[in-house]
Amino acid sequence: MEKKIKKKPGRKRIAFTDEQLEEIKYLSGLGVSETSIAHKMGISLSTIARRKREKGKFDTVLKEGKIKAVAEVSNALFDSATGRNGNPPNVSAQIFFLKNRGEGVASWSDVQKIENTFSLDNVLTEAKNRMKSISSATDNYIEGEKLDIKELEAKEHFPANKEDTKISDESAISSPKPITDSIERK
């Protein structure tokens, strides 16, 4: 009897030819996503991720393509910024180059840092003070009784007339007209 050899479970390992690796290098240099590269090569995205983790030839090819493209573009940007391409130097290219050189190399930066400093204690204290002023206006309030608006207006908690609330600027905001009940009753 013939002895059967057990096969390993799963798909057969994909081996890339040199032509396929050059195509992957070219596509990664163009900025094509790894998902699109996987689709073009007929493999899954998990295969690309697995091959990158192996740190073998596949990972090197992907990185080389990206590095080559970045080098070509940065050289063209430098030539445009300095005028080495035969044209006058491009100021926009100079600014872009200086802003993106990295921290520590140049003090040019396009990053804006906004710092807000406030104390939570101050915010809470101000809120408590506002609550105290409101509660002092309603000290005479007894559960079930109505507040006397005239009394509150007299204590200057609420303005009594429109002149107290007007903005002195010429572009004063006009207050809305009062809504009147125009329903006729029979």
Disulfide bonds with the S-S distance in Angstrom:
none
